[in-house]
């Protein structure tokens, strides 16, 4: 399952502060900050949780 969440939203939801630490150079291996983001080419199921609640996203997800 692929969950399409923008980097900005991931940073806002980051309870452990990993994105902030990665931006400060304290942590490596954070996708989108220190490691490149490589989109998946073949998907089975996709959802966009930033447009709906998680339950709605799961129910309205689509097969790709």
Predicted model as a PDB file, atoms N, CA, C, CB and O in Angstrom, pLDDT in the B-factor column:
MODEL        1                                                                  
ATOM      1  N   UNK A   1       0.848  -1.175   0.000  1.00 59.00           N  
ATOM      2  CA  UNK A   1       0.000   0.000   0.000  1.00 59.00           C  
ATOM      3  C   UNK A   1       0.885   1.226   0.000  1.00 59.00           C  
ATOM      4  CB  UNK A   1      -0.960   0.004   1.211  1.00 59.00           C  
ATOM      5  O   UNK A   1       1.866   1.288   0.741  1.00 59.00           O  
ATOM      6  N   UNK A   2       0.552   2.186  -0.810  1.00 65.00           N  
ATOM      7  CA  UNK A   2       1.280   3.437  -0.923  1.00 65.00           C  
ATOM      8  C   UNK A   2       0.420   4.541  -0.329  1.00 65.00           C  
ATOM      9  CB  UNK A   2       1.653   3.746  -2.403  1.00 65.00           C  
ATOM     10  O   UNK A   2      -0.730   4.719  -0.731  1.00 65.00           O  
ATOM     11  N   UNK A   3       0.967   5.280   0.623  1.00 69.00           N  
ATOM     12  CA  UNK A   3       0.241   6.386   1.239  1.00 69.00           C  
ATOM     13  C   UNK A   3       0.907   7.675   0.779  1.00 69.00           C  
ATOM     14  CB  UNK A   3       0.230   6.274   2.812  1.00 69.00           C  
ATOM     15  O   UNK A   3       2.044   7.963   1.153  1.00 69.00           O  
ATOM     16  N   UNK A   4       0.195   8.447  -0.034  1.00 73.00           N  
ATOM     17  CA  UNK A   4       0.738   9.673  -0.619  1.00 73.00           C  
ATOM     18  C   UNK A   4       0.623  10.821   0.388  1.00 73.00           C  
ATOM     19  CB  UNK A   4       0.000  10.027  -1.941  1.00 73.00           C  
ATOM     20  O   UNK A   4      -0.421  11.465   0.487  1.00 73.00           O  
ATOM     21  N   UNK A   5       1.695  11.067   1.124  1.00 83.00           N  
ATOM     22  CA  UNK A   5       1.708  12.128   2.123  1.00 83.00           C  
ATOM     23  C   UNK A   5       2.865  13.075   1.818  1.00 83.00           C  
ATOM     24  CB  UNK A   5       1.831  11.543   3.564  1.00 83.00           C  
ATOM     25  O   UNK A   5       4.014  12.637   1.755  1.00 83.00           O  
ATOM     26  N   UNK A   6       2.584  14.361   1.626  1.00 88.00           N  
ATOM     27  CA  UNK A   6       3.650  15.317   1.343  1.00 88.00           C  
ATOM     28  C   UNK A   6       4.659  15.404   2.493  1.00 88.00           C  
ATOM     29  CB  UNK A   6       3.056  16.694   1.067  1.00 88.00           C  
ATOM     30  O   UNK A   6       4.312  15.185   3.654  1.00 88.00           O  
ATOM     31  N   UNK A   7       5.902  15.725   2.156  1.00 91.00           N  
ATOM     32  CA  UNK A   7       6.962  15.838   3.151  1.00 91.00           C  
ATOM     33  C   UNK A   7       6.598  16.823   4.256  1.00 91.00           C  
ATOM     34  CB  UNK A   7       8.260  16.262   2.485  1.00 91.00           C  
ATOM     35  O   UNK A   7       6.896  16.577   5.424  1.00 91.00           O  
ATOM     36  N   UNK A   8       5.964  17.925   3.904  1.00 92.00           N  
ATOM     37  CA  UNK A   8       5.586  18.935   4.894  1.00 92.00           C  
ATOM     38  C   UNK A   8       4.634  18.353   5.944  1.00 92.00           C  
ATOM     39  CB  UNK A   8       4.932  20.141   4.199  1.00 92.00           C  
ATOM     40  O   UNK A   8       4.738  18.669   7.130  1.00 92.00           O  
ATOM     41  N   UNK A   9       3.720  17.513   5.503  1.00 91.00           N  
ATOM     42  CA  UNK A   9       2.771  16.878   6.422  1.00 91.00           C  
ATOM     43  C   UNK A   9       3.506  15.870   7.309  1.00 91.00           C  
ATOM     44  CB  UNK A   9       1.623  16.177   5.634  1.00 91.00           C  
ATOM     45  O   UNK A   9       3.231  15.782   8.506  1.00 91.00           O  
ATOM     46  N   UNK A  10       4.426  15.123   6.738  1.00 91.00           N  
ATOM     47  CA  UNK A  10       5.216  14.174   7.531  1.00 91.00           C  
ATOM     48  C   UNK A  10       5.969  14.910   8.638  1.00 91.00           C  
ATOM     49  CB  UNK A  10       6.209  13.399   6.627  1.00 91.00           C  
ATOM     50  O   UNK A  10       6.035  14.442   9.775  1.00 91.00           O  
ATOM     51  N   UNK A  11       6.529  16.056   8.295  1.00 94.00           N  
ATOM     52  CA  UNK A  11       7.272  16.833   9.291  1.00 94.00           C  
ATOM     53  C   UNK A  11       6.344  17.360  10.387  1.00 94.00           C  
ATOM     54  CB  UNK A  11       8.005  18.002   8.615  1.00 94.00           C  
ATOM     55  O   UNK A  11       6.727  17.379  11.557  1.00 94.00           O  
ATOM     56  N   UNK A  12       5.148  17.782  10.030  1.00 94.00           N  
ATOM     57  CA  UNK A  12       4.194  18.279  11.022  1.00 94.00           C  
ATOM     58  C   UNK A  12       3.752  17.178  11.977  1.00 94.00           C  
ATOM     59  CB  UNK A  12       2.978  18.881  10.329  1.00 94.00           C  
ATOM     60  O   UNK A  12       3.512  17.436  13.156  1.00 94.00           O  
ATOM     61  N   UNK A  13       3.643  15.958  11.475  1.00 93.00           N  
ATOM     62  CA  UNK A  13       3.161  14.836  12.278  1.00 93.00           C  
ATOM     63  C   UNK A  13       4.273  14.107  13.031  1.00 93.00           C  
ATOM     64  CB  UNK A  13       2.437  13.862  11.396  1.00 93.00           C  
ATOM     65  O   UNK A  13       4.000  13.158  13.765  1.00 93.00           O  
ATOM     66  N   UNK A  14       5.495  14.531  12.859  1.00 94.00           N  
ATOM     67  CA  UNK A  14       6.658  13.842  13.399  1.00 94.00           C  
ATOM     68  C   UNK A  14       6.774  14.025  14.908  1.00 94.00           C  
ATOM     69  CB  UNK A  14       7.920  14.337  12.719  1.00 94.00           C  
ATOM     70  O   UNK A  14       7.300  15.036  15.374  1.00 94.00           O  
ATOM     71  N   UNK A  15       6.290  13.064  15.661  1.00 95.00           N  
ATOM     72  CA  UNK A  15       6.296  13.136  17.133  1.00 95.00           C  
ATOM     73  C   UNK A  15       7.685  12.966  17.730  1.00 95.00           C  
ATOM     74  CB  UNK A  15       5.377  12.080  17.705  1.00 95.00           C  
ATOM     75  O   UNK A  15       7.963  13.472  18.817  1.00 95.00           O  
ATOM     76  N   UNK A  16       8.552  12.259  17.030  1.00 95.00           N  
ATOM     77  CA  UNK A  16       9.890  11.994  17.570  1.00 95.00           C  
ATOM     78  C   UNK A  16      10.914  13.053  17.163  1.00 95.00           C  
ATOM     79  CB  UNK A  16      10.366  10.632  17.113  1.00 95.00           C  
ATOM     80  O   UNK A  16      12.037  13.053  17.667  1.00 95.00           O  
ATOM     81  N   UNK A  17      10.538  13.948  16.263  1.00 96.00           N  
ATOM     82  CA  UNK A  17      11.450  15.011  15.853  1.00 96.00           C  
ATOM     83  C   UNK A  17      12.555  14.557  14.913  1.00 96.00           C  
ATOM     84  CB  UNK A  17      12.062  15.624  17.055  1.00 96.00           C  
ATOM     85  O   UNK A  17      13.582  15.226  14.803  1.00 96.00           O  
ATOM     86  N   UNK A  18      12.363  13.426  14.230  1.00 95.00           N  
ATOM     87  CA  UNK A  18      13.407  12.912  13.344  1.00 95.00           C  
ATOM     88  C   UNK A  18      13.667  13.828  12.155  1.00 95.00           C  
ATOM     89  CB  UNK A  18      13.031  11.535  12.847  1.00 95.00           C  
ATOM     90  O   UNK A  18      14.814  13.988  11.739  1.00 95.00           O  
ATOM     91  N   UNK A  19      12.625  14.425  11.608  1.00 95.00           N  
ATOM     92  CA  UNK A  19      12.816  15.312  10.458  1.00 95.00           C  
ATOM     93  C   UNK A  19      13.607  16.553  10.861  1.00 95.00           C  
ATOM     94  CB  UNK A  19      11.457  15.719   9.857  1.00 95.00           C  
ATOM     95  O   UNK A  19      14.488  16.991  10.121  1.00 95.00           O  
ATOM     96  N   UNK A  20      13.303  17.121  12.023  1.00 96.00           N  
ATOM     97  CA  UNK A  20      14.042  18.285  12.519  1.00 96.00           C  
ATOM     98  C   UNK A  20      15.503  17.917  12.774  1.00 96.00           C  
ATOM     99  CB  UNK A  20      13.394  18.831  13.812  1.00 96.00           C  
ATOM    100  O   UNK A  20      16.404  18.693  12.456  1.00 96.00           O  
ATOM    101  N   UNK A  21      15.735  16.735  13.347  1.00 97.00           N  
ATOM    102  CA  UNK A  21      17.106  16.284  13.593  1.00 97.00           C  
ATOM    103  C   UNK A  21      17.845  16.066  12.284  1.00 97.00           C  
ATOM    104  CB  UNK A  21      17.108  14.993  14.419  1.00 97.00           C  
ATOM    105  O   UNK A  21      19.031  16.380  12.179  1.00 97.00           O  
ATOM    106  N   UNK A  22      17.152  15.531  11.283  1.00 96.00           N  
ATOM    107  CA  UNK A  22      17.773  15.310   9.979  1.00 96.00           C  
ATOM    108  C   UNK A  22      18.121  16.649   9.317  1.00 96.00           C  
ATOM    109  CB  UNK A  22      16.834  14.486   9.067  1.00 96.00           C  
ATOM    110  O   UNK A  22      19.194  16.787   8.730  1.00 96.00           O  
ATOM    111  N   UNK A  23      17.235  17.618   9.407  1.00 94.00           N  
ATOM    112  CA  UNK A  23      17.509  18.941   8.837  1.00 94.00           C  
ATOM    113  C   UNK A  23      18.676  19.625   9.548  1.00 94.00           C  
ATOM    114  CB  UNK A  23      16.258  19.823   8.920  1.00 94.00           C  
ATOM    115  O   UNK A  23      19.404  20.410   8.940  1.00 94.00           O  
ATOM    116  N   UNK A  24      18.850  19.326  10.835  1.00 96.00           N  
ATOM    117  CA  UNK A  24      19.956  19.900  11.617  1.00 96.00           C  
ATOM    118  C   UNK A  24      21.255  19.118  11.421  1.00 96.00           C  
ATOM    119  CB  UNK A  24      19.592  19.932  13.105  1.00 96.00           C  
ATOM    120  O   UNK A  24      22.296  19.507  11.950  1.00 96.00           O  
ATOM    121  N   UNK A  25      21.202  18.017  10.666  1.00 95.00           N  
ATOM    122  CA  UNK A  25      22.388  17.215  10.412  1.00 95.00           C  
ATOM    123  C   UNK A  25      22.732  16.236  11.519  1.00 95.00           C  
ATOM    124  CB  UNK A  25      23.537  18.104  10.185  1.00 95.00           C  
ATOM    125  O   UNK A  25      23.832  15.683  11.531  1.00 95.00           O  
ATOM    126  N   UNK A  26      21.819  16.013  12.441  1.00 96.00           N  
ATOM    127  CA  UNK A  26      22.068  15.120  13.571  1.00 96.00           C  
ATOM    128  C   UNK A  26      21.707  13.671  13.281  1.00 96.00           C  
ATOM    129  CB  UNK A  26      21.301  15.592  14.767  1.00 96.00           C  
ATOM    130  O   UNK A  26      22.197  12.762  13.951  1.00 96.00           O  
ATOM    131  N   UNK A  27      20.850  13.451  12.286  1.00 95.00           N  
ATOM    132  CA  UNK A  27      20.389  12.108  11.945  1.00 95.00           C  
ATOM    133  C   UNK A  27      20.494  11.943  10.431  1.00 95.00           C  
ATOM    134  CB  UNK A  27      18.919  11.861  12.444  1.00 95.00           C  
ATOM    135  O   UNK A  27      20.222  12.873   9.671  1.00 95.00           O  
ATOM    136  N   UNK A  28      20.889  10.749  10.009  1.00 95.00           N  
ATOM    137  CA  UNK A  28      20.946  10.439   8.578  1.00 95.00           C  
ATOM    138  C   UNK A  28      19.969   9.316   8.281  1.00 95.00           C  
ATOM    139  CB  UNK A  28      22.389  10.046   8.140  1.00 95.00           C  
ATOM    140  O   UNK A  28      19.523   8.611   9.186  1.00 95.00           O  
ATOM    141  N   UNK A  29      19.643   9.157   7.016  1.00 94.00           N  
ATOM    142  CA  UNK A  29      18.770   8.072   6.604  1.00 94.00           C  
ATOM    143  C   UNK A  29      17.296   8.404   6.668  1.00 94.00           C  
ATOM    144  CB  UNK A  29      19.031   6.888   7.436  1.00 94.00           C  
ATOM    145  O   UNK A  29      16.462   7.501   6.722  1.00 94.00           O  
ATOM    146  N   UNK A  30      16.956   9.693   6.663  1.00 94.00           N  
ATOM    147  CA  UNK A  30      15.556  10.100   6.698  1.00 94.00           C  
ATOM    148  C   UNK A  30      15.116  10.419   5.263  1.00 94.00           C  
ATOM    149  CB  UNK A  30      15.346  11.337   7.650  1.00 94.00           C  
ATOM    150  O   UNK A  30      15.618  11.355   4.641  1.00 94.00           O  
ATOM    151  N   UNK A  31      14.188   9.638   4.763  1.00 90.00           N  
ATOM    152  CA  UNK A  31      13.721   9.796   3.392  1.00 90.00           C  
ATOM    153  C   UNK A  31      13.137  11.181   3.168  1.00 90.00           C  
ATOM    154  CB  UNK A  31      12.686   8.730   3.056  1.00 90.00           C  
ATOM    155  O   UNK A  31      12.308  11.653   3.946  1.00 90.00           O  
ATOM    156  N   UNK A  32      13.578  11.821   2.102  1.00 91.00           N  
ATOM    157  CA  UNK A  32      13.091  13.154   1.756  1.00 91.00           C  
ATOM    158  C   UNK A  32      13.965  14.266   2.312  1.00 91.00           C  
ATOM    159  CB  UNK A  32      11.684  13.328   2.253  1.00 91.00           C  
ATOM    160  O   UNK A  32      13.882  15.404   1.852  1.00 91.00           O  
ATOM    161  N   UNK A  33      14.805  13.953   3.297  1.00 93.00           N  
ATOM    162  CA  UNK A  33      15.706  14.952   3.875  1.00 93.00           C  
ATOM    163  C   UNK A  33      17.152  14.585   3.545  1.00 93.00           C  
ATOM    164  CB  UNK A  33      15.504  15.056   5.416  1.00 93.00           C  
ATOM    165  O   UNK A  33      17.797  15.273   2.754  1.00 93.00           O  
ATOM    166  N   UNK A  34      17.663  13.516   4.139  1.00 92.00           N  
ATOM    167  CA  UNK A  34      19.045  13.111   3.876  1.00 92.00           C  
ATOM    168  C   UNK A  34      19.140  12.025   2.808  1.00 92.00           C  
ATOM    169  CB  UNK A  34      19.692  12.623   5.156  1.00 92.00           C  
ATOM    170  O   UNK A  34      20.187  11.861   2.180  1.00 92.00           O  
ATOM    171  N   UNK A  35      18.074  11.298   2.604  1.00 93.00           N  
ATOM    172  CA  UNK A  35      18.028  10.280   1.551  1.00 93.00           C  
ATOM    173  C   UNK A  35      16.995  10.696   0.517  1.00 93.00           C  
ATOM    174  CB  UNK A  35      17.692   8.870   2.137  1.00 93.00           C  
ATOM    175  O   UNK A  35      15.962  11.268   0.864  1.00 93.00           O  
ATOM    176  N   UNK A  36      17.269  10.414  -0.752  1.00 89.00           N  
ATOM    177  CA  UNK A  36      16.299  10.814  -1.778  1.00 89.00           C  
ATOM    178  C   UNK A  36      15.010  10.015  -1.689  1.00 89.00           C  
ATOM    179  CB  UNK A  36      16.902  10.652  -3.161  1.00 89.00           C  
ATOM    180  O   UNK A  36      15.001   8.855  -1.276  1.00 89.00           O  
ATOM    181  N   UNK A  37      13.940  10.656  -2.080  1.00 85.00           N  
ATOM    182  CA  UNK A  37      12.656   9.971  -2.184  1.00 85.00           C  
ATOM    183  C   UNK A  37      12.531   9.440  -3.598  1.00 85.00           C  
ATOM    184  CB  UNK A  37      11.461  10.918  -1.825  1.00 85.00           C  
ATOM    185  O   UNK A  37      12.647  10.201  -4.559  1.00 85.00           O  
ATOM    186  N   UNK A  38      12.298   8.157  -3.735  1.00 81.00           N  
ATOM    187  CA  UNK A  38      12.141   7.522  -5.042  1.00 81.00           C  
ATOM    188  C   UNK A  38      10.723   6.972  -5.106  1.00 81.00           C  
ATOM    189  CB  UNK A  38      13.213   6.384  -5.277  1.00 81.00           C  
ATOM    190  O   UNK A  38      10.405   6.003  -4.417  1.00 81.00           O  
ATOM    191  N   UNK A  39       9.861   7.584  -5.932  1.00 75.00           N  
ATOM    192  CA  UNK A  39       8.476   7.104  -6.019  1.00 75.00           C  
ATOM    193  C   UNK A  39       8.403   5.660  -6.496  1.00 75.00           C  
ATOM    194  CB  UNK A  39       7.670   7.994  -6.955  1.00 75.00           C  
ATOM    195  O   UNK A  39       9.216   5.221  -7.310  1.00 75.00           O  
ATOM    196  N   UNK A  40       7.440   4.943  -5.992  1.00 73.00           N  
ATOM    197  CA  UNK A  40       7.207   3.564  -6.400  1.00 73.00           C  
ATOM    198  C   UNK A  40       6.554   3.575  -7.784  1.00 73.00           C  
ATOM    199  CB  UNK A  40       6.312   2.807  -5.358  1.00 73.00           C  
ATOM    200  O   UNK A  40       5.630   4.349  -8.033  1.00 73.00           O  
ATOM    201  N   UNK A  41       7.033   2.724  -8.671  1.00 71.00           N  
ATOM    202  CA  UNK A  41       6.501   2.710 -10.032  1.00 71.00           C  
ATOM    203  C   UNK A  41       5.276   1.825 -10.187  1.00 71.00           C  
ATOM    204  CB  UNK A  41       7.562   2.256 -10.986  1.00 71.00           C  
ATOM    205  O   UNK A  41       4.374   2.144 -10.961  1.00 71.00           O  
ATOM    206  N   UNK A  42       5.237   0.728  -9.464  1.00 66.00           N  
ATOM    207  CA  UNK A  42       4.076  -0.152  -9.544  1.00 66.00           C  
ATOM    208  C   UNK A  42       3.439  -0.229  -8.164  1.00 66.00           C  
ATOM    209  CB  UNK A  42       4.471  -1.573 -10.061  1.00 66.00           C  
ATOM    210  O   UNK A  42       4.096  -0.557  -7.177  1.00 66.00           O  
ATOM    211  N   UNK A  43       2.187   0.070  -8.116  1.00 64.00           N  
ATOM    212  CA  UNK A  43       1.469   0.107  -6.851  1.00 64.00           C  
ATOM    213  C   UNK A  43       0.330  -0.900  -6.862  1.00 64.00           C  
ATOM    214  CB  UNK A  43       0.936   1.517  -6.573  1.00 64.00           C  
ATOM    215  O   UNK A  43      -0.145  -1.309  -7.921  1.00 64.00           O  
ATOM    216  N   UNK A  44      -0.095  -1.286  -5.693  1.00 67.00           N  
ATOM    217  CA  UNK A  44      -1.252  -2.147  -5.581  1.00 67.00           C  
ATOM    218  C   UNK A  44      -2.463  -1.372  -5.110  1.00 67.00           C  
ATOM    219  CB  UNK A  44      -0.967  -3.294  -4.643  1.00 67.00           C  
ATOM    220  O   UNK A  44      -3.562  -1.538  -5.637  1.00 67.00           O  
ATOM    221  N   UNK A  45      -2.258  -0.520  -4.110  1.00 66.00           N  
ATOM    222  CA  UNK A  45      -3.353   0.241  -3.524  1.00 66.00           C  
ATOM    223  C   UNK A  45      -2.777   1.571  -3.061  1.00 66.00           C  
ATOM    224  CB  UNK A  45      -4.037  -0.537  -2.337  1.00 66.00           C  
ATOM    225  O   UNK A  45      -1.714   1.599  -2.441  1.00 66.00           O  
ATOM    226  N   UNK A  46      -3.460   2.669  -3.351  1.00 66.00           N  
ATOM    227  CA  UNK A  46      -2.967   3.990  -2.969  1.00 66.00           C  
ATOM    228  C   UNK A  46      -4.050   4.766  -2.226  1.00 66.00           C  
ATOM    229  CB  UNK A  46      -2.501   4.776  -4.211  1.00 66.00           C  
ATOM    230  O   UNK A  46      -5.239   4.599  -2.495  1.00 66.00           O  
ATOM    231  N   UNK A  47      -3.631   5.607  -1.299  1.00 67.00           N  
ATOM    232  CA  UNK A  47      -4.556   6.449  -0.542  1.00 67.00           C  
ATOM    233  C   UNK A  47      -3.909   7.805  -0.309  1.00 67.00           C  
ATOM    234  CB  UNK A  47      -4.949   5.784   0.810  1.00 67.00           C  
ATOM    235  O   UNK A  47      -2.684   7.911  -0.257  1.00 67.00           O  
ATOM    236  N   UNK A  48      -4.727   8.837  -0.169  1.00 68.00           N  
ATOM    237  CA  UNK A  48      -4.234  10.185   0.090  1.00 68.00           C  
ATOM    238  C   UNK A  48      -4.820  10.673   1.414  1.00 68.00           C  
ATOM    239  CB  UNK A  48      -4.603  11.154  -1.079  1.00 68.00           C  
ATOM    240  O   UNK A  48      -5.859  11.333   1.416  1.00 68.00           O  
ATOM    241  N   UNK A  49      -4.171  10.361   2.543  1.00 67.00           N  
ATOM    242  CA  UNK A  49      -4.746  10.676   3.845  1.00 67.00           C  
ATOM    243  C   UNK A  49      -4.769  12.160   4.193  1.00 67.00           C  
ATOM    244  CB  UNK A  49      -3.997   9.954   4.889  1.00 67.00           C  
ATOM    245  O   UNK A  49      -5.411  12.545   5.171  1.00 67.00           O  
ATOM    246  N   UNK A  50      -4.094  12.995   3.427  1.00 72.00           N  
ATOM    247  CA  UNK A  50      -4.140  14.432   3.727  1.00 72.00           C  
ATOM    248  C   UNK A  50      -5.426  15.057   3.223  1.00 72.00           C  
ATOM    249  CB  UNK A  50      -2.939  15.148   3.111  1.00 72.00           C  
ATOM    250  O   UNK A  50      -5.739  16.193   3.580  1.00 72.00           O  
ATOM    251  N   UNK A  51      -6.175  14.344   2.403  1.00 71.00           N  
ATOM    252  CA  UNK A  51      -7.439  14.855   1.867  1.00 71.00           C  
ATOM    253  C   UNK A  51      -8.648  14.308   2.618  1.00 71.00           C  
ATOM    254  CB  UNK A  51      -7.556  14.510   0.393  1.00 71.00           C  
ATOM    255  O   UNK A  51      -9.755  14.821   2.457  1.00 71.00           O  
ATOM    256  N   UNK A  52      -8.451  13.275   3.436  1.00 71.00           N  
ATOM    257  CA  UNK A  52      -9.534  12.626   4.170  1.00 71.00           C  
ATOM    258  C   UNK A  52      -9.006  12.183   5.526  1.00 71.00           C  
ATOM    259  CB  UNK A  52     -10.111  11.417   3.374  1.00 71.00           C  
ATOM    260  O   UNK A  52      -7.816  12.302   5.815  1.00 71.00           O  
ATOM    261  N   UNK A  53      -9.905  11.673   6.345  1.00 75.00           N  
ATOM    262  CA  UNK A  53      -9.470  11.025   7.585  1.00 75.00           C  
ATOM    263  C   UNK A  53      -8.812   9.705   7.186  1.00 75.00           C  
ATOM    264  CB  UNK A  53     -10.683  10.794   8.590  1.00 75.00           C  
ATOM    265  O   UNK A  53      -9.035   9.225   6.075  1.00 75.00           O  
ATOM    266  N   UNK A  54      -8.008   9.108   8.067  1.00 71.00           N  
ATOM    267  CA  UNK A  54      -7.402   7.823   7.712  1.00 71.00           C  
ATOM    268  C   UNK A  54      -8.431   6.762   7.317  1.00 71.00           C  
ATOM    269  CB  UNK A  54      -6.578   7.315   8.868  1.00 71.00           C  
ATOM    270  O   UNK A  54      -8.191   5.994   6.386  1.00 71.00           O  
ATOM    271  N   UNK A  55      -9.570   6.707   8.010  1.00 74.00           N  
ATOM    272  CA  UNK A  55     -10.599   5.720   7.678  1.00 74.00           C  
ATOM    273  C   UNK A  55     -11.177   5.990   6.292  1.00 74.00           C  
ATOM    274  CB  UNK A  55     -11.720   5.733   8.734  1.00 74.00           C  
ATOM    275  O   UNK A  55     -11.358   5.061   5.505  1.00 74.00           O  
ATOM    276  N   UNK A  56     -11.470   7.257   5.989  1.00 77.00           N  
ATOM    277  CA  UNK A  56     -12.003   7.605   4.663  1.00 77.00           C  
ATOM    278  C   UNK A  56     -10.984   7.292   3.580  1.00 77.00           C  
ATOM    279  CB  UNK A  56     -12.395   9.095   4.605  1.00 77.00           C  
ATOM    280  O   UNK A  56     -11.340   6.793   2.512  1.00 77.00           O  
ATOM    281  N   UNK A  57      -9.709   7.585   3.856  1.00 69.00           N  
ATOM    282  CA  UNK A  57      -8.652   7.311   2.872  1.00 69.00           C  
ATOM    283  C   UNK A  57      -8.588   5.821   2.575  1.00 69.00           C  
ATOM    284  CB  UNK A  57      -7.278   7.814   3.382  1.00 69.00           C  
ATOM    285  O   UNK A  57      -8.440   5.421   1.420  1.00 69.00           O  
ATOM    286  N   UNK A  58      -8.700   4.993   3.617  1.00 70.00           N  
ATOM    287  CA  UNK A  58      -8.665   3.547   3.413  1.00 70.00           C  
ATOM    288  C   UNK A  58      -9.862   3.060   2.620  1.00 70.00           C  
ATOM    289  CB  UNK A  58      -8.608   2.829   4.744  1.00 70.00           C  
ATOM    290  O   UNK A  58      -9.736   2.179   1.769  1.00 70.00           O  
ATOM    291  N   UNK A  59     -11.025   3.635   2.900  1.00 73.00           N  
ATOM    292  CA  UNK A  59     -12.241   3.227   2.210  1.00 73.00           C  
ATOM    293  C   UNK A  59     -12.281   3.739   0.774  1.00 73.00           C  
ATOM    294  CB  UNK A  59     -13.457   3.719   2.968  1.00 73.00           C  
ATOM    295  O   UNK A  59     -12.824   3.073  -0.108  1.00 73.00           O  
ATOM    296  N   UNK A  60     -11.714   4.910   0.536  1.00 70.00           N  
ATOM    297  CA  UNK A  60     -11.767   5.522  -0.799  1.00 70.00           C  
ATOM    298  C   UNK A  60     -10.486   5.289  -1.603  1.00 70.00           C  
ATOM    299  CB  UNK A  60     -12.023   7.016  -0.672  1.00 70.00           C  
ATOM    300  O   UNK A  60     -10.356   5.799  -2.716  1.00 70.00           O  
ATOM    301  N   UNK A  61      -9.545   4.531  -1.054  1.00 63.00           N  
ATOM    302  CA  UNK A  61      -8.310   4.244  -1.790  1.00 63.00           C  
ATOM    303  C   UNK A  61      -8.640   3.589  -3.115  1.00 63.00           C  
ATOM    304  CB  UNK A  61      -7.370   3.340  -0.965  1.00 63.00           C  
ATOM    305  O   UNK A  61      -9.757   3.122  -3.336  1.00 63.00           O  
ATOM    306  N   UNK A  62      -7.670   3.563  -3.974  1.00 55.00           N  
ATOM    307  CA  UNK A  62      -7.923   3.029  -5.307  1.00 55.00           C  
ATOM    308  C   UNK A  62      -6.826   2.047  -5.709  1.00 55.00           C  
ATOM    309  CB  UNK A  62      -8.023   4.167  -6.332  1.00 55.00           C  
ATOM    310  O   UNK A  62      -5.681   2.148  -5.269  1.00 55.00           O  
ATOM    311  N   UNK A  63      -7.197   1.128  -6.531  1.00 50.00           N  
ATOM    312  CA  UNK A  63      -6.267   0.122  -7.043  1.00 50.00           C  
ATOM    313  C   UNK A  63      -5.544   0.735  -8.240  1.00 50.00           C  
ATOM    314  CB  UNK A  63      -7.014  -1.214  -7.442  1.00 50.00           C  
ATOM    315  O   UNK A  63      -6.165   1.297  -9.142  1.00 50.00           O  
ATOM    316  N   UNK A  64      -4.224   0.611  -8.224  1.00 47.00           N  
ATOM    317  CA  UNK A  64      -3.425   1.146  -9.336  1.00 47.00           C  
ATOM    318  C   UNK A  64      -2.577   0.077  -9.949  1.00 47.00           C  
ATOM    319  CB  UNK A  64      -2.547   2.292  -8.874  1.00 47.00           C  
ATOM    320  O   UNK A  64      -1.838   0.344 -10.898  1.00 47.00           O  
TER     321      UNK A  64                                                      
ENDMDL                                                                          
END                                                                             
